[in-house]
Amino acid sequence: MRFLICILFIAGIVVGCGSAQKSFEKGDYVSAFERAVKELKSKPDSKPLKDILRTSYKEGVTRLLDQVKSQEASTDPYRYEKVATTYATINRMYDQLQTVNCCDKFKESYRDFKTEQKQATSMATEARYSYGEQAMALNTREGSKQAYGEFMRANQLTPGYKDALKLAQQAKEEATITVFIQDFGNVQPLYGLNYNPFYNQVTNYLFQLTRPNSFTLFINGSTPGYNYNSKRPDQVIQMSFPSIYFSRPFITKQTVTNSRELS
């Protein structure tokens, strides 16, 4: 009888220690709530899970709202992006709460913060756009690079915001250094050697250095849409072979002696 009671007690501990319970005990209320929502789908009548759901939601939202207050009071120039992210977490939890088939009275005590999230996103977008304009006004390459990042982030936060994409492209063009890779032209190769493999290898390597967010552009005479006469490059790479040296032949000799006894 004692053996049976012991088995039942251990089984009860194992059942009670779900992932939601573990997150709750660690004080990770957002994770505990989300795990409880998931676990309730397979255990809709579990009272412990419902208790975890209600408590973790209440504590999680309370802490997140306190976090919003701290973020808004900070001097971080990009603080409203953090505020918008925090509100997004609260709204995600609220939407998940509506999916569970229980706790109806509890649901009525809470609301979403989608309006606040939208306002924070709007303020964050305007801040990025404003910082982009300030950086552009510096009329320096570093300023243009910063402006590009600010305008791109503004458009990411609010797609299609004003002329952020247009200004980002303008800033990128102003910040980009164009490097023209000059070919050998009419240079006559010595000893009938073909320089093209070397030229192509170097050119292909430099082309690979041009990334979407890079501010250095490598081009050559074959680059589509580029006219050397209408738009002068910032820098030019000239490759040449002023001389070629052949080393003296190096000959090695090795003598091997094999012997074998015949019986």
Long-range contacts (C-beta under 8 A, 24 or more apart in sequence): 16-48, 18-49, 20-49, 20-52, 20-53, 20-56, 21-48, 21-52, 23-56, 24-52, 24-55, 24-56, 29-55, 29-56, 29-57, 29-59, 29-60, 29-63, 30-56, 30-60, 30-64, 30-89, 30-93, 32-56, 32-60, 33-57, 33-60, 33-93, 33-96, 34-93, 34-96, 37-96, 37-97, 37-99, 37-100, 40-100, 40-101, 40-102, 44-101, 44-102, 50-102, 50-103, 53-97, 53-100, 53-102, 53-103, 54-103, 54-106, 57-93, 57-97, 57-106, 57-110, 60-93, 61-90, 61-93, 61-110, 64-89, 64-90, 65-90, 77-127, 77-131, 78-124, 78-127, 78-128, 80-120, 80-121, 80-123, 80-124, 80-127, 81-120, 81-124, 81-157, 83-120, 83-124, 84-117, 84-120, 84-121, 84-124, 84-157, 87-113, 87-114, 87-116, 87-117, 87-120, 88-117, 91-117, 121-157, 121-158, 122-158, 124-157, 125-154, 125-157, 125-158, 125-161, 126-154, 128-153, 128-154, 128-157, 129-154, 129-161, 129-162, 129-164, 132-164, 132-167, 132-168, 132-171, 133-167, 135-171, 136-167, 136-170, 136-171, 141-174, 141-175, 141-177, 141-215, 142-175, 144-171, 144-172, 144-174, 144-175, 145-171, 145-175, 145-215, 147-171, 147-175, 148-172, 148-175, 172-215, 175-215, 176-214, 176-215, 176-216, 176-217, 177-215, 177-216, 177-217, 177-234, 177-235, 178-217, 178-219, 178-231, 178-233, 178-234, 178-235, 179-206, 179-216, 179-217, 179-218, 179-219, 179-233, 179-234, 179-235, 179-236, 179-237, 180-219, 180-220, 180-228, 180-233, 180-235, 180-236, 180-237, 181-206, 181-218, 181-219, 181-220, 181-237, 181-239, 182-220, 182-236, 182-237, 182-238, 182-239, 183-220, 183-221, 184-239, 184-240, 187-240, 187-241, 189-241, 190-241, 190-243, 190-244, 191-244, 193-241, 193-244, 195-241, 198-239, 199-239, 202-239, 206-237
